[in-house]
Structures are given as C-alpha cells and as structure tokens.
Amino acid sequence: MLGLLADAAVAKYIGRAVQTGQERPPQVALRRAAETLGTAHRWRTEPLRVLVDEAMRRFEDRRTAADGWLAPRLHATLRMTRAEAAEGRLWNFIAMVVAPDYVVWRHRGADKDGGPGAATAARFCGPHYTQTFSRLWWAAELFRDGPDYGPSEIACRLQDVLQNTMRLDVIDHRPTAQAILKVLEGRLALGASRLGDQVNALSAAVNAAGSTLVYDVLAPDRPADTDALQDWIDEAEDAAAAPWDRLPEGPQDGEVNRASVAALLPIFTQLLAEAPLRDRSAAKNGVPEPRVPTGVSLSKPSAHL
C-alpha cells in the first residue's frame, strides 16, 4: 500500500548511488519511516508499478515521449482530490519506494567524466512541476477537459509546458489552460520553429497580463461538479485498470466552457505575437538573457489546490 514519506527521510537516504541507479533506496528503512494511507484499493502500489514498467518497455529509446502516455493513466489510476495530490509526502513515497528505477530511467542525465549520469534530487522530492510523478499527475489534472485527457497529451508533448507553464498560478483557471494549449497546438500544426521558446514567451506573457486582465471575469469557468469527482474516486474500488492503447476516461466533473476558451484565444494569440522570444545569439555571445517578466509565479500555493 502507498504511504507518506517525509522530506527528511528522503534527504537521509538519497545519495548519488541512488540518483544514478547504482543502488536502490533502503526499502525496509523507508517503509518504517512512512505513514500508512489506509487499505482502499486506490492506494495499492501494484497498479502504479505495472504502469511504470509498461512505460519503460514502450518508450525505451524515447524517454520524454513516456510523459504523454503515463500522465493520463497515472491520473486515472491514482484517483484523488487536488487537496490529496498536494501532499508531497505521497509523491516522495512513490519515487523512493514504489518506482525509484523509473525516476532514474526518465531523468538520468548524460554520463560525464567517466561517471554515470544522475537524476537530480528534485526528481525524487521536489515541487509539483519538477517531481517525477507529481508533475505528470498535475499535468493531467490541470489540462484535462473534464473526462477528456486529450489536451493533457498535447501538454506533455511540450516539455516547456511541464517545466514552466505549470508553475504559473493562472494555469489553475481551466479556460486559460485550454486556450494556451490551443494557441500552441496551432503553432505545432504550422510546424513552428523554436516552439519551446514560444511556450515560454506565451506563458510569461499570459501570466504577466493576468495582473491587469482578470481571466475569470473575461472568461468565466463553470464550477466543477465535486459530487461527480467523488463518485469517480469511489469507483476506483471496482474500476478496471487504465487501458494501454487508448486514453482512459477521467471524472465527469464538467467540461471547460467553450465560449470562455474562445474569448481568450484572440487575446493569447496577440500576446504571443508581441512577446519577445529568447535571444539565443545574444546568450551565446555572453550577453545576459532578458529577465522573465514580473508576475511569473515560481511556486503553486497549496491554498489554490
């Protein structure tokens, strides 16, 4: 069964040997240090272990592509509320006890100086947009459209969305999240170059504009159906495993307001057109890169979850 593992326990037992995959974290000691979550079916470790094994098998030579496959299936398997998902100790347990090998497989850096590459400590125990499993669950949660995980797959194709866009407070507003994805999807369809730079430019511009433009007034969202969400969570006791070759179905807690997304699209398109892209030539010549516009949040307050 899953448990809760404190940051201090992770710090005590993580080291370079664990981060490079040369050693497995001490399972007995970590389980003793963890708190139990209970006996509900949704807290079983086996379904998660099966998913990560399949992800490593399917994407052996395409590690980043595993994100889009695993994110919706992780979310559909580990059914919980946002408040429960905000518990960092749960993600610590999954990374250190259930699947430390996946953390190393997915995020291990290149070998250098004769030594093996390592996954950074933040991939085991870090913010929601950095920790290996937390970032995937939240990507599925923030970018799904009700039961449709399709937008989450698109978000996971763009690593800068996971690394930077998910840090922003405005991404909690569902029409904003969907409108950002639609703008970026259009750039993808056009074969735009430097797409990562465009993701970052758009994210920074949207977040900065959010200090003067109130998105939830310009584009109101429907309140989530909390009863439907709870029903979906309760169904975990008897639900079949998440399918591997088609997307699972998320909670029927309400789709995003289409009119609100449409209202934001021209605004975000204009913001991207006017946003300065990173000057790579200047950076290469030793010139400092432009500062990120003010208003960009580097953390997600738990109160918003």
KEFILUM-848752 format. One record per residue (C-alpha): residue number from 1; residue in one letter; x, y, z. Coordinates in Angstrom, 2 decimals. Layout:
+------+--------+---------+---------+---------+
! ronu ! drenza !      xx !      yy !      zz !
+------+--------+---------+---------+---------+
!  NUM !      A !       X !       Y !       Z !
...
+------+--------+---------+---------+---------+
This chain:
+------+--------+---------+---------+---------+
! ronu ! drenza !      xx !      yy !      zz !
+------+--------+---------+---------+---------+
!    1 !      M !    0.00 !    0.00 !    0.00 !
!    2 !      L !    1.07 !    3.59 !   -0.61 !
!    3 !      G !    2.30 !    5.71 !    2.24 !
!    4 !      L !    3.50 !    9.18 !    3.18 !
!    5 !      L !    7.24 !    9.75 !    3.38 !
!    6 !      A !    8.61 !   12.96 !    4.87 !
!    7 !      D !   11.18 !   15.10 !    3.06 !
!    8 !      A !   13.64 !   14.49 !    5.91 !
!    9 !      A !   13.50 !   10.73 !    5.29 !
!   10 !      V !   14.22 !   11.25 !    1.59 !
!   11 !      A !   17.16 !   13.52 !    2.39 !
!   12 !      K !   18.55 !   10.93 !    4.79 !
!   13 !      Y !   18.53 !    8.04 !    2.34 !
!   14 !      I !   19.08 !    9.63 !   -1.05 !
!   15 !      G !   22.59 !    9.91 !   -2.44 !
!   16 !      R !   24.47 !    9.74 !   -5.68 !
!   17 !      A !   24.32 !    5.95 !   -5.77 !
!   18 !      V !   20.51 !    6.14 !   -5.65 !
!   19 !      Q !   20.35 !    9.03 !   -8.10 !
!   20 !      T !   22.44 !    7.12 !  -10.65 !
!   21 !      G !   20.52 !    3.88 !  -10.16 !
!   22 !      Q !   23.54 !    2.00 !   -8.85 !
!   23 !      E !   21.74 !    1.34 !   -5.59 !
!   24 !      R !   18.07 !    1.03 !   -4.66 !
!   25 !      P !   16.86 !    3.15 !   -1.74 !
!   26 !      P !   16.71 !    1.12 !    1.52 !
!   27 !      Q !   13.17 !   -0.23 !    1.31 !
!   28 !      V !   12.79 !   -1.52 !    4.86 !
!   29 !      A !   14.03 !    1.70 !    6.45 !
!   30 !      L !   11.85 !    3.86 !    4.19 !
!   31 !      R !    8.72 !    1.84 !    4.87 !
!   32 !      R !    9.33 !    2.11 !    8.59 !
!   33 !      A !    9.69 !    5.88 !    8.25 !
!   34 !      A !    6.47 !    6.22 !    6.22 !
!   35 !      E !    2.92 !    6.72 !    7.44 !
!   36 !      T !    0.23 !    4.44 !    6.03 !
!   37 !      L !   -2.63 !    5.76 !    3.91 !
!   38 !      G !   -5.14 !    3.00 !    4.57 !
!   39 !      T !   -6.41 !   -0.04 !    2.75 !
!   40 !      A !   -8.57 !    1.50 !   -0.01 !
!   41 !      H !   -7.99 !   -0.01 !   -3.45 !
!   42 !      R !   -6.82 !    3.32 !   -4.86 !
!   43 !      W !   -3.81 !    3.27 !   -2.53 !
!   44 !      R !   -2.43 !   -0.05 !   -3.83 !
!   45 !      T !    1.07 !    0.12 !   -5.27 !
!   46 !      E !    0.72 !   -2.70 !   -7.80 !
!   47 !      P !   -1.26 !   -0.77 !  -10.47 !
!   48 !      L !    1.34 !    2.02 !  -10.40 !
!   49 !      R !    4.19 !   -0.44 !  -10.67 !
!   50 !      V !    2.56 !   -2.10 !  -13.68 !
!   51 !      L !    2.18 !    1.29 !  -15.40 !
!   52 !      V !    5.78 !    2.39 !  -14.96 !
!   53 !      D !    7.07 !   -1.00 !  -16.13 !
!   54 !      E !    4.99 !   -0.70 !  -19.29 !
!   55 !      A !    6.10 !    2.90 !  -19.86 !
!   56 !      M !    9.76 !    1.88 !  -19.67 !
!   57 !      R !    9.13 !   -1.01 !  -22.05 !
!   58 !      R !    7.21 !    1.05 !  -24.60 !
!   59 !      F !    9.47 !    4.08 !  -24.63 !
!   60 !      E !   12.86 !    2.51 !  -24.08 !
!   61 !      D !   14.51 !    4.79 !  -26.65 !
!   62 !      R !   12.14 !    7.78 !  -26.32 !
!   63 !      R !   12.10 !    8.68 !  -22.66 !
!   64 !      T !   10.41 !   12.07 !  -22.99 !
!   65 !      A !    7.57 !   10.50 !  -25.00 !
!   66 !      A !    6.68 !    8.43 !  -21.95 !
!   67 !      D !    5.24 !   11.53 !  -20.25 !
!   68 !      G !    2.24 !   11.84 !  -22.56 !
!   69 !      W !    1.41 !    8.15 !  -22.23 !
!   70 !      L !    1.89 !    7.88 !  -18.48 !
!   71 !      A !    0.31 !   11.14 !  -17.28 !
!   72 !      P !   -3.38 !   10.39 !  -18.02 !
!   73 !      R !   -3.04 !    6.77 !  -16.94 !
!   74 !      L !   -1.36 !    7.76 !  -13.69 !
!   75 !      H !   -4.15 !   10.24 !  -13.02 !
!   76 !      A !   -6.87 !    7.69 !  -13.84 !
!   77 !      T !   -5.19 !    5.07 !  -11.66 !
!   78 !      L !   -4.35 !    7.25 !   -8.68 !
!   79 !      R !   -7.78 !    8.81 !   -8.20 !
!   80 !      M !   -7.82 !   11.59 !   -5.64 !
!   81 !      T !   -8.75 !   15.20 !   -4.99 !
!   82 !      R !   -6.42 !   18.12 !   -5.57 !
!   83 !      A !   -6.03 !   18.51 !   -1.83 !
!   84 !      E !   -4.82 !   14.92 !   -1.57 !
!   85 !      A !   -2.50 !   15.39 !   -4.54 !
!   86 !      A !   -0.96 !   18.46 !   -2.88 !
!   87 !      E !    0.55 !   16.13 !   -0.25 !
!   88 !      G !    4.20 !   16.00 !   -1.25 !
!   89 !      R !    4.91 !   13.08 !    1.07 !
!   90 !      L !    2.81 !   10.81 !   -1.15 !
!   91 !      W !    4.96 !   11.58 !   -4.19 !
!   92 !      N !    8.10 !   11.07 !   -2.09 !
!   93 !      F !    6.91 !    7.56 !   -1.27 !
!   94 !      I !    6.16 !    6.68 !   -4.88 !
!   95 !      A !    9.55 !    7.94 !   -6.06 !
!   96 !      M !   11.63 !    6.37 !   -3.29 !
!   97 !      V !    9.73 !    3.15 !   -2.55 !
!   98 !      V !    7.48 !    2.22 !   -5.48 !
!   99 !      A !    9.47 !    3.25 !   -8.55 !
!  100 !      P !   12.91 !    4.78 !   -7.93 !
!  101 !      D !   14.15 !    2.98 !  -11.03 !
!  102 !      Y !   11.65 !    4.88 !  -13.17 !
!  103 !      V !   12.86 !    8.22 !  -11.76 !
!  104 !      V !   16.43 !    7.36 !  -12.79 !
!  105 !      W !   15.35 !    5.94 !  -16.16 !
!  106 !      R !   13.31 !    9.02 !  -17.08 !
!  107 !      H !   15.51 !   11.79 !  -15.71 !
!  108 !      R !   19.03 !   10.47 !  -15.58 !
!  109 !      G !   21.49 !   12.89 !  -17.14 !
!  110 !      A !   24.27 !   12.08 !  -19.55 !
!  111 !      D !   27.37 !   10.28 !  -18.34 !
!  112 !      K !   30.37 !   12.56 !  -17.89 !
!  113 !      D !   33.90 !   12.49 !  -16.52 !
!  114 !      G !   33.84 !    8.73 !  -16.54 !
!  115 !      G !   30.87 !    8.58 !  -14.15 !
!  116 !      P !   27.23 !    7.65 !  -14.70 !
!  117 !      G !   24.60 !   10.32 !  -15.17 !
!  118 !      A !   22.23 !   11.03 !  -12.32 !
!  119 !      A !   18.66 !   12.18 !  -11.74 !
!  120 !      T !   18.57 !   15.31 !   -9.61 !
!  121 !      A !   17.25 !   15.05 !   -6.06 !
!  122 !      A !   14.27 !   17.26 !   -7.03 !
!  123 !      R !   13.01 !   14.45 !   -9.29 !
!  124 !      F !   12.58 !   12.32 !   -6.18 !
!  125 !      C !   11.47 !   15.04 !   -3.77 !
!  126 !      G !   10.60 !   18.41 !   -5.26 !
!  127 !      P !    7.90 !   20.87 !   -6.34 !
!  128 !      H !    4.83 !   19.64 !   -8.14 !
!  129 !      Y !    6.21 !   20.76 !  -11.51 !
!  130 !      T !    9.57 !   19.01 !  -11.01 !
!  131 !      Q !    8.98 !   15.79 !   -9.06 !
!  132 !      T !    8.77 !   12.86 !  -11.48 !
!  133 !      F !    5.28 !   11.61 !  -10.71 !
!  134 !      S !    3.66 !   14.70 !   -9.24 !
!  135 !      R !    4.29 !   16.73 !  -12.40 !
!  136 !      L !    2.56 !   14.08 !  -14.54 !
!  137 !      W !   -0.48 !   13.79 !  -12.28 !
!  138 !      W !   -0.84 !   17.57 !  -12.19 !
!  139 !      A !   -0.36 !   17.88 !  -15.94 !
!  140 !      A !   -3.28 !   15.50 !  -16.44 !
!  141 !      E !   -5.35 !   17.33 !  -13.83 !
!  142 !      L !   -4.70 !   20.89 !  -14.96 !
!  143 !      F !   -5.01 !   20.30 !  -18.70 !
!  144 !      R !   -7.76 !   17.67 !  -18.96 !
!  145 !      D !  -11.13 !   18.82 !  -20.28 !
!  146 !      G !  -13.48 !   17.08 !  -17.90 !
!  147 !      P !  -13.23 !   13.36 !  -18.74 !
!  148 !      D !  -11.11 !   14.03 !  -21.86 !
!  149 !      Y !   -7.38 !   13.58 !  -21.31 !
!  150 !      G !   -6.55 !   14.54 !  -24.91 !
!  151 !      P !   -5.36 !   18.06 !  -24.04 !
!  152 !      S !   -3.09 !   16.58 !  -21.36 !
!  153 !      E !   -1.33 !   14.52 !  -24.01 !
!  154 !      I !   -0.65 !   17.68 !  -26.00 !
!  155 !      A !    0.70 !   19.44 !  -22.91 !
!  156 !      C !    3.08 !   16.57 !  -22.21 !
!  157 !      R !    4.45 !   16.69 !  -25.76 !
!  158 !      L !    5.83 !   20.13 !  -24.92 !
!  159 !      Q !    8.38 !   19.76 !  -22.13 !
!  160 !      D !    8.43 !   23.52 !  -21.54 !
!  161 !      V !    4.74 !   23.35 !  -20.61 !
!  162 !      L !    5.59 !   20.85 !  -17.87 !
!  163 !      Q !    8.69 !   22.70 !  -16.74 !
!  164 !      N !    7.48 !   26.31 !  -16.89 !
!  165 !      T !    3.79 !   26.79 !  -17.69 !
!  166 !      M !    2.73 !   24.54 !  -14.82 !
!  167 !      R !    4.47 !   26.88 !  -12.38 !
!  168 !      L !    2.01 !   29.68 !  -13.08 !
!  169 !      D !   -0.90 !   30.48 !  -10.78 !
!  170 !      V !   -3.13 !   31.39 !  -13.75 !
!  171 !      I !   -2.99 !   27.82 !  -15.01 !
!  172 !      D !   -5.49 !   26.85 !  -12.30 !
!  173 !      H !   -8.09 !   28.69 !  -14.41 !
!  174 !      R !   -9.29 !   25.98 !  -16.78 !
!  175 !      P !  -10.22 !   28.19 !  -19.78 !
!  176 !      T !   -6.76 !   29.78 !  -19.56 !
!  177 !      A !   -5.08 !   26.37 !  -19.59 !
!  178 !      Q !   -7.13 !   25.23 !  -22.58 !
!  179 !      A !   -6.63 !   28.47 !  -24.50 !
!  180 !      I !   -2.85 !   28.30 !  -24.03 !
!  181 !      L !   -2.85 !   24.75 !  -25.38 !
!  182 !      K !   -4.97 !   25.68 !  -28.39 !
!  183 !      V !   -2.61 !   28.50 !  -29.33 !
!  184 !      L !    0.37 !   26.18 !  -29.01 !
!  185 !      E !   -1.42 !   23.40 !  -30.88 !
!  186 !      G !   -1.88 !   25.82 !  -33.76 !
!  187 !      R !    1.83 !   26.58 !  -33.74 !
!  188 !      L !    2.54 !   22.84 !  -33.75 !
!  189 !      A !    0.27 !   22.35 !  -36.76 !
!  190 !      L !    2.16 !   25.07 !  -38.63 !
!  191 !      G !    5.49 !   23.41 !  -37.88 !
!  192 !      A !    6.74 !   26.45 !  -35.99 !
!  193 !      S !   10.41 !   26.51 !  -35.10 !
!  194 !      R !   11.76 !   27.19 !  -31.61 !
!  195 !      L !    8.47 !   26.01 !  -30.14 !
!  196 !      G !    9.94 !   25.73 !  -26.65 !
!  197 !      D !   10.84 !   29.43 !  -26.75 !
!  198 !      Q !    7.29 !   30.23 !  -27.87 !
!  199 !      V !    5.85 !   28.18 !  -25.00 !
!  200 !      N !    7.93 !   30.15 !  -22.52 !
!  201 !      A !    7.19 !   33.50 !  -24.13 !
!  202 !      L !    3.44 !   32.86 !  -24.20 !
!  203 !      S !    3.38 !   31.55 !  -20.63 !
!  204 !      A !    5.25 !   34.55 !  -19.28 !
!  205 !      A !    3.08 !   36.99 !  -21.25 !
!  206 !      V !   -0.18 !   35.35 !  -20.15 !
!  207 !      N !    0.89 !   35.33 !  -16.53 !
!  208 !      A !    2.11 !   38.93 !  -16.62 !
!  209 !      A !   -1.09 !   40.11 !  -18.33 !
!  210 !      G !   -3.07 !   38.28 !  -15.67 !
!  211 !      S !   -2.07 !   41.00 !  -13.19 !
!  212 !      T !   -4.17 !   43.50 !  -15.13 !
!  213 !      L !   -6.59 !   41.28 !  -17.05 !
!  214 !      V !   -8.83 !   39.19 !  -14.83 !
!  215 !      Y !   -9.24 !   35.98 !  -16.81 !
!  216 !      D !  -12.01 !   34.54 !  -14.67 !
!  217 !      V !  -14.07 !   37.67 !  -15.44 !
!  218 !      L !  -13.24 !   37.75 !  -19.14 !
!  219 !      A !  -13.72 !   34.00 !  -19.43 !
!  220 !      P !  -15.78 !   32.58 !  -16.57 !
!  221 !      D !  -15.47 !   28.88 !  -15.87 !
!  222 !      R !  -18.19 !   26.54 !  -14.76 !
!  223 !      P !  -17.79 !   25.30 !  -11.19 !
!  224 !      A !  -16.50 !   21.75 !  -11.02 !
!  225 !      D !  -19.00 !   19.05 !  -10.10 !
!  226 !      T !  -17.47 !   17.84 !   -6.84 !
!  227 !      D !  -20.05 !   15.09 !   -6.43 !
!  228 !      A !  -19.14 !   13.63 !   -9.83 !
!  229 !      L !  -15.47 !   13.79 !   -8.90 !
!  230 !      Q !  -16.11 !   11.96 !   -5.66 !
!  231 !      D !  -18.16 !    9.32 !   -7.47 !
!  232 !      W !  -15.22 !    8.77 !   -9.85 !
!  233 !      I !  -12.86 !    8.41 !   -6.91 !
!  234 !      D !  -15.18 !    5.96 !   -5.17 !
!  235 !      E !  -15.44 !    3.88 !   -8.34 !
!  236 !      A !  -11.73 !    3.10 !   -8.01 !
!  237 !      E !  -12.66 !    0.20 !   -5.77 !
!  238 !      D !  -14.15 !   -1.70 !   -8.72 !
!  239 !      A !  -12.67 !    0.08 !  -11.75 !
!  240 !      A !  -10.72 !   -1.82 !  -14.37 !
!  241 !      A !   -7.07 !   -0.97 !  -14.95 !
!  242 !      A !   -6.40 !    2.03 !  -17.19 !
!  243 !      P !   -6.27 !    0.94 !  -20.85 !
!  244 !      W !   -2.87 !    1.00 !  -22.54 !
!  245 !      D !   -3.80 !    1.59 !  -26.18 !
!  246 !      R !   -6.49 !    4.23 !  -25.78 !
!  247 !      L !   -6.96 !    7.09 !  -23.38 !
!  248 !      P !   -8.73 !    6.36 !  -20.09 !
!  249 !      E !  -11.77 !    8.36 !  -19.10 !
!  250 !      G !  -11.48 !   10.97 !  -16.39 !
!  251 !      P !  -14.14 !   12.21 !  -13.99 !
!  252 !      Q !  -17.38 !   13.58 !  -15.37 !
!  253 !      D !  -17.00 !   16.76 !  -13.34 !
!  254 !      G !  -17.73 !   19.18 !  -16.18 !
!  255 !      E !  -16.12 !   20.27 !  -19.42 !
!  256 !      V !  -14.48 !   23.64 !  -19.85 !
!  257 !      N !  -16.72 !   26.45 !  -21.07 !
!  258 !      R !  -16.13 !   26.61 !  -24.84 !
!  259 !      A !  -17.23 !   30.24 !  -25.10 !
!  260 !      S !  -14.72 !   31.24 !  -22.44 !
!  261 !      V !  -11.88 !   29.50 !  -24.27 !
!  262 !      A !  -12.93 !   31.23 !  -27.50 !
!  263 !      A !  -12.91 !   34.59 !  -25.72 !
!  264 !      L !   -9.31 !   34.11 !  -24.62 !
!  265 !      L !   -7.88 !   32.77 !  -27.89 !
!  266 !      P !   -7.50 !   36.12 !  -29.72 !
!  267 !      I !   -6.01 !   37.70 !  -26.59 !
!  268 !      F !   -3.42 !   34.96 !  -26.17 !
!  269 !      T !   -2.65 !   34.88 !  -29.88 !
!  270 !      Q !   -1.90 !   38.59 !  -29.75 !
!  271 !      L !    0.18 !   38.18 !  -26.60 !
!  272 !      L !    2.34 !   35.56 !  -28.32 !
!  273 !      A !    2.73 !   37.74 !  -31.41 !
!  274 !      E !    4.02 !   40.60 !  -29.26 !
!  275 !      A !    6.05 !   38.56 !  -26.76 !
!  276 !      P !    9.83 !   38.73 !  -27.22 !
!  277 !      L !   11.47 !   35.37 !  -27.80 !
!  278 !      R !   14.68 !   34.42 !  -26.07 !
!  279 !      D !   17.66 !   35.84 !  -27.95 !
!  280 !      R !   19.84 !   32.78 !  -28.32 !
!  281 !      S !   22.53 !   34.56 !  -30.33 !
!  282 !      A !   22.98 !   37.11 !  -27.55 !
!  283 !      A !   23.16 !   34.36 !  -24.94 !
!  284 !      K !   25.83 !   32.57 !  -26.94 !
!  285 !      N !   27.89 !   35.76 !  -27.06 !
!  286 !      G !   27.83 !   36.11 !  -23.32 !
!  287 !      V !   25.11 !   38.74 !  -23.18 !
!  288 !      P !   22.68 !   38.14 !  -20.28 !
!  289 !      E !   19.27 !   36.92 !  -21.35 !
!  290 !      P !   16.23 !   39.11 !  -20.76 !
!  291 !      R !   14.67 !   38.79 !  -17.33 !
!  292 !      V !   11.41 !   36.89 !  -17.03 !
!  293 !      P !    8.52 !   39.38 !  -16.92 !
!  294 !      T !    7.26 !   40.21 !  -13.46 !
!  295 !      G !    4.18 !   38.32 !  -12.40 !
!  296 !      V !    5.57 !   34.86 !  -13.11 !
!  297 !      S !    4.98 !   32.59 !  -10.15 !
!  298 !      L !    7.67 !   30.11 !   -9.21 !
!  299 !      S !    5.50 !   28.13 !   -6.83 !
!  300 !      K !    1.91 !   26.98 !   -6.51 !
!  301 !      P !    0.40 !   27.95 !   -3.14 !
!  302 !      S !   -1.29 !   24.97 !   -1.60 !
!  303 !      A !   -4.30 !   27.13 !   -0.85 !
!  304 !      H !   -5.08 !   27.12 !   -4.58 !
!  305 !      L !   -5.22 !   23.32 !   -4.66 !
+------+--------+---------+---------+---------+
